[in-house]
């Protein structure tokens, strides 16, 4: 008897699933096969990507610092109006 679906997801019992036994040697062989399919970035691509991440992090940090300072001055001004 099939199990009901929950929000479109099919629920399965663990005993219904049969997992193939894999030896460690077979696992390493499969990992090597998959690794050989990967397109690795060149040194230049890695350096450019790293530099881009650092620049964007610095820009984001400056933006949030300025917004924080603006909000801080605004709150101090509003709280100072009542005194």
C-alpha positions in Angstrom: 0.0 0.0 0.0 1.6 3.3 -1.0 2.1 6.0 1.6 0.3 9.3 1.3 2.1 12.3 -0.2 2.8 15.3 2.1 2.9 18.6 0.2 3.7 16.7 -3.0 6.6 14.8 -1.4 6.4 11.1 -1.6 7.1 9.4 1.7 8.9 6.1 1.6 9.6 3.4 4.2 13.2 2.6 4.8 12.6 -1.1 4.4 11.2 -0.5 0.9 14.5 1.1 -0.2 17.3 -1.3 -1.1 20.7 0.2 -1.1 23.5 -1.4 -3.1 26.5 -2.4 -1.1 29.7 -0.6 -2.3 33.2 -1.7 -1.3 35.7 1.0 -0.4 37.8 0.2 -3.5 34.7 0.7 -5.7 33.9 4.0 -3.9 37.4 5.4 -4.5 37.2 4.4 -8.2 33.8 6.2 -8.6 35.2 9.3 -6.8 38.2 9.3 -9.2 35.9 9.0 -12.2 33.7 11.9 -11.0 36.8 14.0 -10.1 38.2 13.6 -13.6 34.9 15.1 -15.0 35.4 18.4 -13.0 36.6 21.4 -14.9 39.1 23.0 -12.5 39.6 26.8 -12.6 43.0 28.2 -13.8 45.2 30.1 -11.4 44.2 33.4 -13.0 40.5 32.6 -12.6 41.0 31.8 -8.9 43.0 35.0 -8.3 40.4 37.1 -10.0 37.5 35.5 -8.2 39.3 35.9 -4.8 40.0 39.5 -5.5 36.4 40.1 -6.5 35.1 38.5 -3.3 37.5 40.7 -1.2 36.5 43.9 -3.0 32.8 43.2 -2.7 33.2 42.4 1.0 34.9 45.7 1.6 32.2 47.6 -0.3 29.5 45.8 1.7 31.3 46.6 5.0 31.6 50.3 4.1 27.9 50.4 3.0 26.7 48.8 6.3 29.0 51.0 8.3 27.6 54.2 6.7 24.0 53.0 7.1 24.7 52.2 10.8 26.2 55.6 11.4 23.3 57.3 9.7 20.8 55.4 11.8 22.8 56.0 14.9 22.8 59.8 14.3 19.1 59.8 13.5 18.2 57.9 16.7 20.4 60.2 18.8 18.8 63.2 17.3 15.2 61.9 17.8 16.0 60.9 21.4 17.7 64.3 22.1 14.6 66.2 20.9 12.7 65.1 24.0 15.3 66.3 26.5 
